[in-house]
Amino acid sequence: MEILILIGVMMVAALMGINLVFAILIASTATLLVYRPGIPLEVVTQLFLSGIDSFLLLAVGFFFLAGELMNRGGVTRRIIDFASACVGHIRGGLGHVNVVSSIFFSGISGSAVADTAAVGSVLIPAMERAGFSRGFAAAITQTSSVIGPIIPPSIPMIVYAVLAQQSVGAMFLAGIVPGLVVGLCLMVVVYVISRRRAYPASEWTGFRAIFKAGIGAAAALLTPVIILGGILGGIMTATEAGAVACAYAFVVGKFVFRELSWRDCGIALVDAAKGTSTVLVIVGASTIFAWIVADLQISKTASEMIFSISRDPFWVLLLVMIFTLVIGLFMDPLAGLVIIVPVFLPTMIEIGVDPIHFGVLVVLNLMIGLTTPPVGYLIYLSAYIAKEKPEVVIRESMPFLGALVAALLICLVFPAVVTTLPALYNGG
């Protein structure tokens, strides 16, 4: 009953249009008043502040800023040129370029929205001029942007690491192969549709063109190497790696590419502050939510409900993934993490599911929700860029959504896809 009130009030408040953070706070306060009336409400503010009082969360702000600086420093065009030289000659050329650009861009921004805005603003008009339909161009742009928060650096991975008390470096490593799997599945769909619709491909320009474009994009492509290398090499913490990434992004944009103005730096600071504040208040509210879940033993109740159906790890994980997919249809991914992690992580650990494996599945699952109605704001952003109706983008996105679900199932059925790199890093 407790979980129904907690999640039910939150969902109702969110569907009424109440800001997400306030929806979480309203649900948490209502649950406390009903089941713990003797607890002073000052606990809510204390837990909120303790939740954001974390050195690791500084990394969120730094990675936001690094991504903003790179976006405005001439990175997008160079990455697209490199991707075009690599895969533009395959049937459906610019569709493949779109996916590969998202893979490269994900190593810089860590944000699906930033990926859609940056890559989409360049490639959607280019795809339309090349003969692709606007709906198709918007659909592949918004679904390929899901890769952004999977391949490191990733803001949702950091938030999960904080909520689940896991290593940020391990979470970053675990996202690399699943991100590539997502990209490959999307490229298969692009190829099939492009053959059916006779979409064009660019001419093969040779390895010299790939080398030349790679040299032009090298400074940008080194960003994830610096971040991961610093964290995994024990040279830097995740927070320090974020600060170094900011400094590197500034130097590259200002002095290497010479496309980053002081005005751009100011805008990047403001936008990064907005994104960071949004994440921090959600994490603060999630601390209250997690405390209530633990105090009322809601995770134990959830475990009993699941175990009444099955105790097999695969089927339990599949049931939780179905629930997560439904949550992702209606809620922001960070809000979904607030619900999923404290409620179901103890059950996953109890049945022997690796928390890193579970975390990547949850993040990927919730990211799919960004591309689906009714909430999926990547639909509306890509439709706006393409000057197309959202319902057309939704219809064109259906085959790509199938590819995303297929990638999720691959990661679910074959845990090694997720866990091999972290295990190698840990020596196991």
RALIN-V760443 format. One record per residue. N is the residue number from 1. RES is the residue in three letters. PHI is phi in whole degrees, 0 to 359 (999 if undefined). NEAR is the number of other ideal C-beta (glycine too) atoms within 10 Angstrom. D_FIRST is the distance of its C-alpha to the first C-alpha in Angstrom with 1 decimal. Layout:
n=N res=RES phi=PHI near=NEAR d_first=D_FIRST
n=N res=RES phi=PHI near=NEAR d_first=D_FIRST
This chain:
n=1 res=MET phi=999 near=10 d_first=0.0
n=2 res=GLU phi=300 near=16 d_first=3.8
n=3 res=ILE phi=294 near=18 d_first=5.5
n=4 res=LEU phi=294 near=10 d_first=5.2
n=5 res=ILE phi=293 near=15 d_first=6.5
n=6 res=LEU phi=299 near=25 d_first=8.8
n=7 res=ILE phi=282 near=17 d_first=10.2
n=8 res=GLY phi=298 near=13 d_first=10.1
n=9 res=VAL phi=297 near=19 d_first=12.1
n=10 res=MET phi=298 near=26 d_first=14.2
n=11 res=MET phi=295 near=17 d_first=15.2
n=12 res=VAL phi=298 near=13 d_first=16.0
n=13 res=ALA phi=297 near=19 d_first=18.0
n=14 res=ALA phi=294 near=21 d_first=19.8
n=15 res=LEU phi=292 near=13 d_first=20.7
n=16 res=MET phi=282 near=8 d_first=22.1
n=17 res=GLY phi=94 near=7 d_first=24.5
n=18 res=ILE phi=287 near=15 d_first=23.2
n=19 res=ASN phi=310 near=12 d_first=24.5
n=20 res=LEU phi=306 near=19 d_first=22.3
n=21 res=VAL phi=300 near=20 d_first=22.5
n=22 res=PHE phi=293 near=13 d_first=21.7
n=23 res=ALA phi=297 near=22 d_first=18.6
n=24 res=ILE phi=295 near=26 d_first=17.3
n=25 res=LEU phi=294 near=22 d_first=18.4
n=26 res=ILE phi=298 near=18 d_first=16.9
n=27 res=ALA phi=297 near=24 d_first=13.4
n=28 res=SER phi=294 near=26 d_first=13.9
n=29 res=THR phi=294 near=16 d_first=15.5
n=30 res=ALA phi=298 near=16 d_first=13.0
n=31 res=THR phi=294 near=26 d_first=10.3
n=32 res=LEU phi=298 near=22 d_first=13.1
n=33 res=LEU phi=296 near=11 d_first=14.2
n=34 res=VAL phi=280 near=13 d_first=11.0
n=35 res=TYR phi=255 near=15 d_first=10.3
n=36 res=ARG phi=224 near=12 d_first=13.9
n=37 res=PRO phi=297 near=7 d_first=16.2
n=38 res=GLY phi=278 near=5 d_first=19.2
n=39 res=ILE phi=279 near=12 d_first=19.4
n=40 res=PRO phi=294 near=8 d_first=22.1
n=41 res=LEU phi=289 near=10 d_first=21.4
n=42 res=GLU phi=300 near=8 d_first=24.5
n=43 res=VAL phi=302 near=16 d_first=22.3
n=44 res=VAL phi=300 near=19 d_first=21.2
n=45 res=THR phi=292 near=12 d_first=24.8
n=46 res=GLN phi=296 near=14 d_first=25.8
n=47 res=LEU phi=294 near=19 d_first=23.3
n=48 res=PHE phi=301 near=20 d_first=24.3
n=49 res=LEU phi=292 near=11 d_first=27.9
n=50 res=SER phi=294 near=13 d_first=27.6
n=51 res=GLY phi=293 near=23 d_first=25.9
n=52 res=ILE phi=264 near=18 d_first=29.0
n=53 res=ASP phi=276 near=10 d_first=31.5
n=54 res=SER phi=223 near=15 d_first=32.3
n=55 res=PHE phi=300 near=10 d_first=35.8
n=56 res=LEU phi=298 near=15 d_first=34.6
n=57 res=LEU phi=292 near=20 d_first=33.1
n=58 res=LEU phi=300 near=17 d_first=36.6
n=59 res=ALA phi=299 near=26 d_first=37.2
n=60 res=VAL phi=301 near=27 d_first=35.1
n=61 res=GLY phi=298 near=21 d_first=37.5
n=62 res=PHE phi=294 near=24 d_first=40.5
n=63 res=PHE phi=291 near=30 d_first=39.6
n=64 res=PHE phi=301 near=29 d_first=38.8
n=65 res=LEU phi=294 near=24 d_first=42.3
n=66 res=ALA phi=300 near=29 d_first=44.0
n=67 res=GLY phi=297 near=30 d_first=42.7
n=68 res=GLU phi=297 near=25 d_first=43.8
n=69 res=LEU phi=295 near=27 d_first=47.2
n=70 res=MET phi=294 near=31 d_first=47.7
n=71 res=ASN phi=301 near=24 d_first=46.7
n=72 res=ARG phi=265 near=21 d_first=49.4
n=73 res=GLY phi=257 near=27 d_first=51.9
n=74 res=GLY phi=89 near=19 d_first=53.2
n=75 res=VAL phi=284 near=28 d_first=50.9
n=76 res=THR phi=304 near=25 d_first=49.5
n=77 res=ARG phi=298 near=15 d_first=52.9
n=78 res=ARG phi=291 near=22 d_first=54.1
n=79 res=ILE phi=294 near=28 d_first=51.1
n=80 res=ILE phi=296 near=25 d_first=51.4
n=81 res=ASP phi=298 near=19 d_first=55.2
n=82 res=PHE phi=293 near=25 d_first=54.5
n=83 res=ALA phi=298 near=25 d_first=51.9
n=84 res=SER phi=296 near=24 d_first=54.3
n=85 res=ALA phi=294 near=24 d_first=57.1
n=86 res=CYS phi=281 near=18 d_first=55.0
n=87 res=VAL phi=232 near=23 d_first=53.4
n=88 res=GLY phi=295 near=22 d_first=54.9
n=89 res=HIS phi=276 near=15 d_first=57.3
n=90 res=ILE phi=284 near=18 d_first=54.7
n=91 res=ARG phi=308 near=16 d_first=54.2
n=92 res=GLY phi=89 near=28 d_first=51.8
n=93 res=GLY phi=334 near=22 d_first=53.1
n=94 res=LEU phi=292 near=29 d_first=51.3
n=95 res=GLY phi=294 near=31 d_first=48.0
n=96 res=HIS phi=292 near=27 d_first=48.3
n=97 res=VAL phi=300 near=29 d_first=49.5
n=98 res=ASN phi=301 near=32 d_first=46.3
n=99 res=VAL phi=293 near=27 d_first=44.2
n=100 res=VAL phi=295 near=24 d_first=46.4
n=101 res=SER phi=298 near=29 d_first=46.6
n=102 res=SER phi=296 near=32 d_first=42.8
n=103 res=ILE phi=297 near=23 d_first=43.0
n=104 res=PHE phi=293 near=24 d_first=45.6
n=105 res=PHE phi=292 near=29 d_first=44.1
n=106 res=SER phi=297 near=30 d_first=40.7
n=107 res=GLY phi=285 near=25 d_first=42.6
n=108 res=ILE phi=243 near=29 d_first=43.3
n=109 res=SER phi=269 near=30 d_first=40.5
n=110 res=GLY phi=71 near=29 d_first=37.2
n=111 res=SER phi=227 near=25 d_first=35.9
n=112 res=ALA phi=292 near=29 d_first=35.4
n=113 res=VAL phi=294 near=16 d_first=36.1
n=114 res=ALA phi=298 near=25 d_first=39.3
n=115 res=ASP phi=297 near=29 d_first=40.3
n=116 res=THR phi=300 near=29 d_first=40.0
n=117 res=ALA phi=293 near=20 d_first=41.9
n=118 res=ALA phi=286 near=27 d_first=44.7
n=119 res=VAL phi=290 near=28 d_first=45.4
n=120 res=GLY phi=297 near=27 d_first=44.7
n=121 res=SER phi=296 near=12 d_first=47.0
n=122 res=VAL phi=267 near=18 d_first=49.8
n=123 res=LEU phi=275 near=27 d_first=49.2
n=124 res=ILE phi=299 near=27 d_first=47.9
n=125 res=PRO phi=298 near=15 d_first=51.2
n=126 res=ALA phi=295 near=15 d_first=53.2
n=127 res=MET phi=294 near=27 d_first=51.5
n=128 res=GLU phi=297 near=18 d_first=52.2
n=129 res=ARG phi=295 near=9 d_first=55.8
n=130 res=ALA phi=278 near=16 d_first=56.1
n=131 res=GLY phi=110 near=11 d_first=55.1
n=132 res=PHE phi=282 near=25 d_first=51.3
n=133 res=SER phi=289 near=16 d_first=49.2
n=134 res=ARG phi=296 near=21 d_first=47.3
n=135 res=GLY phi=296 near=21 d_first=44.0
n=136 res=PHE phi=296 near=27 d_first=44.6
n=137 res=ALA phi=299 near=27 d_first=45.5
n=138 res=ALA phi=292 near=34 d_first=42.4
n=139 res=ALA phi=295 near=31 d_first=40.2
n=140 res=ILE phi=290 near=33 d_first=41.6
n=141 res=THR phi=295 near=32 d_first=41.5
n=142 res=GLN phi=288 near=31 d_first=37.8
n=143 res=THR phi=283 near=35 d_first=36.7
n=144 res=SER phi=290 near=34 d_first=39.1
n=145 res=SER phi=292 near=31 d_first=37.7
n=146 res=VAL phi=301 near=30 d_first=34.5
n=147 res=ILE phi=296 near=31 d_first=36.8
n=148 res=GLY phi=310 near=31 d_first=37.1
n=149 res=PRO phi=275 near=30 d_first=33.9
n=150 res=ILE phi=264 near=29 d_first=34.4
n=151 res=ILE phi=284 near=26 d_first=37.9
n=152 res=PRO phi=292 near=26 d_first=38.4
n=153 res=PRO phi=284 near=33 d_first=38.3
n=154 res=SER phi=219 near=28 d_first=34.8
n=155 res=ILE phi=295 near=27 d_first=32.6
n=156 res=PRO phi=300 near=26 d_first=29.3
n=157 res=MET phi=295 near=27 d_first=30.5
n=158 res=ILE phi=295 near=26 d_first=31.2
n=159 res=VAL phi=298 near=27 d_first=27.8
n=160 res=TYR phi=298 near=26 d_first=26.2
n=161 res=ALA phi=301 near=23 d_first=28.7
n=162 res=VAL phi=292 near=22 d_first=27.7
n=163 res=LEU phi=294 near=22 d_first=23.9
n=164 res=ALA phi=262 near=20 d_first=24.6
n=165 res=GLN phi=56 near=8 d_first=27.6
n=166 res=GLN phi=246 near=20 d_first=29.9
n=167 res=SER phi=286 near=19 d_first=33.6
n=168 res=VAL phi=296 near=22 d_first=34.4
n=169 res=GLY phi=300 near=23 d_first=37.6
n=170 res=ALA phi=294 near=23 d_first=35.9
n=171 res=MET phi=295 near=25 d_first=33.4
n=172 res=PHE phi=298 near=27 d_first=36.4
n=173 res=LEU phi=299 near=26 d_first=38.4
n=174 res=ALA phi=295 near=31 d_first=35.6
n=175 res=GLY phi=275 near=30 d_first=35.5
n=176 res=ILE phi=295 near=21 d_first=39.2
n=177 res=VAL phi=294 near=20 d_first=39.5
n=178 res=PRO phi=303 near=23 d_first=36.4
n=179 res=GLY phi=297 near=25 d_first=37.7
n=180 res=LEU phi=292 near=16 d_first=41.1
n=181 res=VAL phi=297 near=22 d_first=39.4
n=182 res=VAL phi=301 near=31 d_first=37.7
n=183 res=GLY phi=300 near=23 d_first=41.2
n=184 res=LEU phi=296 near=14 d_first=43.0
n=185 res=CYS phi=298 near=21 d_first=40.6
n=186 res=LEU phi=293 near=28 d_first=41.1
n=187 res=MET phi=293 near=22 d_first=44.9
n=188 res=VAL phi=299 near=13 d_first=45.1
n=189 res=VAL phi=294 near=23 d_first=43.5
n=190 res=VAL phi=302 near=28 d_first=45.9
n=191 res=TYR phi=296 near=17 d_first=48.8
n=192 res=VAL phi=297 near=14 d_first=48.0
n=193 res=ILE phi=295 near=20 d_first=47.5
n=194 res=SER phi=294 near=21 d_first=50.6
n=195 res=ARG phi=294 near=11 d_first=52.8
n=196 res=ARG phi=292 near=8 d_first=51.7
n=197 res=ARG phi=261 near=12 d_first=52.3
n=198 res=ALA phi=59 near=9 d_first=55.3
n=199 res=TYR phi=289 near=21 d_first=53.9
n=200 res=PRO phi=279 near=13 d_first=56.5
n=201 res=ALA phi=230 near=18 d_first=56.8
n=202 res=SER phi=279 near=16 d_first=58.9
n=203 res=GLU phi=285 near=8 d_first=62.0
n=204 res=TRP phi=290 near=11 d_first=61.9
n=205 res=THR phi=259 near=14 d_first=63.3
n=206 res=GLY phi=92 near=11 d_first=63.8
n=207 res=PHE phi=290 near=10 d_first=62.7
n=208 res=ARG phi=297 near=9 d_first=64.8
n=209 res=ALA phi=294 near=16 d_first=62.6
n=210 res=ILE phi=297 near=15 d_first=59.4
n=211 res=PHE phi=297 near=11 d_first=61.1
n=212 res=LYS phi=296 near=15 d_first=62.1
n=213 res=ALA phi=293 near=20 d_first=58.7
n=214 res=GLY phi=295 near=16 d_first=57.1
n=215 res=ILE phi=296 near=11 d_first=59.5
n=216 res=GLY phi=295 near=18 d_first=58.5
n=217 res=ALA phi=261 near=20 d_first=54.8
n=218 res=ALA phi=302 near=13 d_first=55.1
n=219 res=ALA phi=299 near=20 d_first=54.3
n=220 res=ALA phi=287 near=26 d_first=51.0
n=221 res=LEU phi=288 near=17 d_first=50.1
n=222 res=LEU phi=285 near=14 d_first=50.8
n=223 res=THR phi=304 near=23 d_first=47.7
n=224 res=PRO phi=296 near=20 d_first=45.1
n=225 res=VAL phi=295 near=10 d_first=47.7
n=226 res=ILE phi=296 near=18 d_first=48.1
n=227 res=ILE phi=296 near=28 d_first=44.4
n=228 res=LEU phi=293 near=18 d_first=43.6
n=229 res=GLY phi=298 near=13 d_first=46.9
n=230 res=GLY phi=294 near=19 d_first=46.4
n=231 res=ILE phi=289 near=25 d_first=42.9
n=232 res=LEU phi=287 near=17 d_first=43.6
n=233 res=GLY phi=280 near=9 d_first=47.1
n=234 res=GLY phi=75 near=8 d_first=45.8
n=235 res=ILE phi=281 near=12 d_first=47.9
n=236 res=MET phi=223 near=18 d_first=45.1
n=237 res=THR phi=282 near=17 d_first=41.5
n=238 res=ALA phi=300 near=27 d_first=39.3
n=239 res=THR phi=294 near=21 d_first=39.7
n=240 res=GLU phi=294 near=16 d_first=43.5
n=241 res=ALA phi=297 near=27 d_first=43.7
n=242 res=GLY phi=297 near=25 d_first=42.1
n=243 res=ALA phi=295 near=18 d_first=44.7
n=244 res=VAL phi=296 near=18 d_first=47.5
n=245 res=ALA phi=299 near=26 d_first=46.2
n=246 res=CYS phi=298 near=22 d_first=46.5
n=247 res=ALA phi=299 near=13 d_first=50.1
n=248 res=TYR phi=295 near=19 d_first=51.0
n=249 res=ALA phi=299 near=28 d_first=49.6
n=250 res=PHE phi=295 near=18 d_first=51.7
n=251 res=VAL phi=297 near=15 d_first=54.8
n=252 res=VAL phi=296 near=23 d_first=54.5
n=253 res=GLY phi=292 near=25 d_first=53.9
n=254 res=LYS phi=274 near=17 d_first=56.4
n=255 res=PHE phi=246 near=10 d_first=59.3
n=256 res=VAL phi=266 near=15 d_first=59.0
n=257 res=PHE phi=278 near=18 d_first=57.9
n=258 res=ARG phi=57 near=11 d_first=59.0
n=259 res=GLU phi=240 near=15 d_first=56.6
n=260 res=LEU phi=259 near=24 d_first=54.3
n=261 res=SER phi=270 near=13 d_first=55.5
n=262 res=TRP phi=295 near=8 d_first=54.7
n=263 res=ARG phi=297 near=9 d_first=53.0
n=264 res=ASP phi=300 near=17 d_first=50.8
n=265 res=CYS phi=298 near=18 d_first=49.9
n=266 res=GLY phi=296 near=10 d_first=48.8
n=267 res=ILE phi=296 near=13 d_first=46.7
n=268 res=ALA phi=298 near=25 d_first=45.1
n=269 res=LEU phi=298 near=14 d_first=44.2
n=270 res=VAL phi=294 near=11 d_first=42.5
n=271 res=ASP phi=295 near=17 d_first=40.6
n=272 res=ALA phi=294 near=21 d_first=39.5
n=273 res=ALA phi=296 near=14 d_first=38.4
n=274 res=LYS phi=297 near=10 d_first=36.2
n=275 res=GLY phi=297 near=21 d_first=34.6
n=276 res=THR phi=295 near=19 d_first=34.1
n=277 res=SER phi=298 near=14 d_first=32.6
n=278 res=THR phi=298 near=17 d_first=30.0
n=279 res=VAL phi=295 near=19 d_first=29.0
n=280 res=LEU phi=296 near=19 d_first=29.1
n=281 res=VAL phi=291 near=20 d_first=26.9
n=282 res=ILE phi=291 near=22 d_first=24.2
n=283 res=VAL phi=296 near=23 d_first=24.6
n=284 res=GLY phi=299 near=21 d_first=24.4
n=285 res=ALA phi=294 near=28 d_first=21.1
n=286 res=SER phi=293 near=28 d_first=19.8
n=287 res=THR phi=297 near=24 d_first=20.7
n=288 res=ILE phi=296 near=25 d_first=18.3
n=289 res=PHE phi=302 near=28 d_first=15.5
n=290 res=ALA phi=296 near=22 d_first=16.5
n=291 res=TRP phi=296 near=19 d_first=16.8
n=292 res=ILE phi=294 near=24 d_first=13.3
n=293 res=VAL phi=301 near=27 d_first=12.1
n=294 res=ALA phi=290 near=13 d_first=14.7
n=295 res=ASP phi=294 near=14 d_first=14.1
n=296 res=LEU phi=268 near=19 d_first=10.4
n=297 res=GLN phi=56 near=12 d_first=11.4
n=298 res=ILE phi=292 near=23 d_first=9.1
n=299 res=SER phi=297 near=20 d_first=12.3
n=300 res=LYS phi=294 near=14 d_first=12.6
n=301 res=THR phi=298 near=15 d_first=9.4
n=302 res=ALA phi=297 near=19 d_first=10.7
n=303 res=SER phi=299 near=20 d_first=14.1
n=304 res=GLU phi=298 near=10 d_first=13.3
n=305 res=MET phi=296 near=12 d_first=12.1
n=306 res=ILE phi=292 near=19 d_first=15.3
n=307 res=PHE phi=293 near=13 d_first=17.5
n=308 res=SER phi=292 near=8 d_first=16.8
n=309 res=ILE phi=266 near=10 d_first=18.7
n=310 res=SER phi=196 near=13 d_first=21.3
n=311 res=ARG phi=246 near=12 d_first=22.4
n=312 res=ASP phi=288 near=10 d_first=25.3
n=313 res=PRO phi=306 near=14 d_first=25.3
n=314 res=PHE phi=296 near=13 d_first=26.7
n=315 res=TRP phi=289 near=12 d_first=24.2
n=316 res=VAL phi=297 near=21 d_first=21.2
n=317 res=LEU phi=296 near=22 d_first=22.8
n=318 res=LEU phi=296 near=15 d_first=23.5
n=319 res=LEU phi=300 near=15 d_first=19.9
n=320 res=VAL phi=294 near=23 d_first=18.9
n=321 res=MET phi=294 near=21 d_first=21.9
n=322 res=ILE phi=296 near=11 d_first=21.1
n=323 res=PHE phi=299 near=17 d_first=17.7
n=324 res=THR phi=297 near=23 d_first=19.7
n=325 res=LEU phi=298 near=17 d_first=22.3
n=326 res=VAL phi=294 near=13 d_first=20.0
n=327 res=ILE phi=301 near=22 d_first=18.6
n=328 res=GLY phi=295 near=25 d_first=22.3
n=329 res=LEU phi=292 near=15 d_first=23.3
n=330 res=PHE phi=242 near=17 d_first=21.5
n=331 res=MET phi=229 near=22 d_first=21.5
n=332 res=ASP phi=300 near=18 d_first=24.2
n=333 res=PRO phi=305 near=25 d_first=24.5
n=334 res=LEU phi=294 near=22 d_first=24.1
n=335 res=ALA phi=294 near=24 d_first=20.7
n=336 res=GLY phi=299 near=24 d_first=19.8
n=337 res=LEU phi=298 near=26 d_first=20.9
n=338 res=VAL phi=303 near=28 d_first=18.7
n=339 res=ILE phi=280 near=24 d_first=15.6
n=340 res=ILE phi=291 near=27 d_first=17.1
n=341 res=VAL phi=297 near=25 d_first=19.0
n=342 res=PRO phi=293 near=22 d_first=16.7
n=343 res=VAL phi=282 near=22 d_first=13.9
n=344 res=PHE phi=251 near=24 d_first=16.4
n=345 res=LEU phi=301 near=23 d_first=19.7
n=346 res=PRO phi=302 near=17 d_first=19.1
n=347 res=THR phi=295 near=21 d_first=18.5
n=348 res=MET phi=300 near=24 d_first=21.6
n=349 res=ILE phi=296 near=13 d_first=23.7
n=350 res=GLU phi=298 near=15 d_first=22.6
n=351 res=ILE phi=267 near=16 d_first=24.0
n=352 res=GLY phi=92 near=7 d_first=27.1
n=353 res=VAL phi=281 near=20 d_first=26.6
n=354 res=ASP phi=296 near=18 d_first=28.8
n=355 res=PRO phi=301 near=19 d_first=26.9
n=356 res=ILE phi=293 near=26 d_first=29.8
n=357 res=HIS phi=301 near=21 d_first=29.5
n=358 res=PHE phi=299 near=25 d_first=25.8
n=359 res=GLY phi=298 near=28 d_first=26.5
n=360 res=VAL phi=295 near=30 d_first=29.2
n=361 res=LEU phi=299 near=24 d_first=27.3
n=362 res=VAL phi=295 near=26 d_first=24.4
n=363 res=VAL phi=298 near=27 d_first=27.0
n=364 res=LEU phi=300 near=29 d_first=29.1
n=365 res=ASN phi=300 near=26 d_first=26.2
n=366 res=LEU phi=291 near=27 d_first=25.0
n=367 res=MET phi=294 near=26 d_first=28.7
n=368 res=ILE phi=301 near=22 d_first=29.1
n=369 res=GLY phi=300 near=23 d_first=26.7
n=370 res=LEU phi=292 near=24 d_first=29.4
n=371 res=THR phi=254 near=26 d_first=31.7
n=372 res=THR phi=238 near=20 d_first=29.6
n=373 res=PRO phi=289 near=15 d_first=28.8
n=374 res=PRO phi=271 near=8 d_first=27.3
n=375 res=VAL phi=271 near=16 d_first=26.9
n=376 res=GLY phi=324 near=23 d_first=29.4
n=377 res=TYR phi=284 near=14 d_first=31.9
n=378 res=LEU phi=293 near=26 d_first=34.4
n=379 res=ILE phi=301 near=24 d_first=35.1
n=380 res=TYR phi=288 near=15 d_first=36.2
n=381 res=LEU phi=293 near=22 d_first=38.0
n=382 res=SER phi=292 near=30 d_first=40.0
n=383 res=ALA phi=296 near=22 d_first=40.7
n=384 res=TYR phi=296 near=15 d_first=42.0
n=385 res=ILE phi=296 near=22 d_first=44.3
n=386 res=ALA phi=278 near=25 d_first=45.5
n=387 res=LYS phi=56 near=11 d_first=45.9
n=388 res=GLU phi=234 near=21 d_first=44.1
n=389 res=LYS phi=288 near=13 d_first=41.5
n=390 res=PRO phi=302 near=17 d_first=37.9
n=391 res=GLU phi=294 near=12 d_first=37.6
n=392 res=VAL phi=292 near=17 d_first=40.7
n=393 res=VAL phi=297 near=29 d_first=39.3
n=394 res=ILE phi=299 near=20 d_first=36.1
n=395 res=ARG phi=297 near=12 d_first=38.2
n=396 res=GLU phi=291 near=22 d_first=40.5
n=397 res=SER phi=280 near=26 d_first=37.6
n=398 res=MET phi=304 near=12 d_first=36.3
n=399 res=PRO phi=298 near=18 d_first=38.6
n=400 res=PHE phi=288 near=24 d_first=37.8
n=401 res=LEU phi=296 near=18 d_first=34.0
n=402 res=GLY phi=299 near=12 d_first=34.9
n=403 res=ALA phi=294 near=22 d_first=36.8
n=404 res=LEU phi=295 near=24 d_first=33.9
n=405 res=VAL phi=294 near=15 d_first=31.5
n=406 res=ALA phi=298 near=16 d_first=34.4
n=407 res=ALA phi=296 near=25 d_first=34.8
n=408 res=LEU phi=298 near=23 d_first=31.1
n=409 res=LEU phi=294 near=12 d_first=31.4
n=410 res=ILE phi=299 near=17 d_first=34.6
n=411 res=CYS phi=292 near=25 d_first=32.9
n=412 res=LEU phi=286 near=18 d_first=30.1
n=413 res=VAL phi=285 near=11 d_first=32.5
n=414 res=PHE phi=242 near=12 d_first=35.1
n=415 res=PRO phi=303 near=19 d_first=33.5
n=416 res=ALA phi=299 near=11 d_first=37.1
n=417 res=VAL phi=303 near=19 d_first=37.3
n=418 res=VAL phi=267 near=27 d_first=34.9
n=419 res=THR phi=268 near=20 d_first=35.6
n=420 res=THR phi=297 near=15 d_first=39.4
n=421 res=LEU phi=297 near=19 d_first=40.5
n=422 res=PRO phi=300 near=23 d_first=38.3
n=423 res=ALA phi=294 near=16 d_first=39.3
n=424 res=LEU phi=298 near=10 d_first=43.0
n=425 res=TYR phi=295 near=15 d_first=42.7
n=426 res=ASN phi=275 near=12 d_first=41.2
n=427 res=GLY phi=81 near=5 d_first=43.9
n=428 res=GLY phi=238 near=7 d_first=41.8
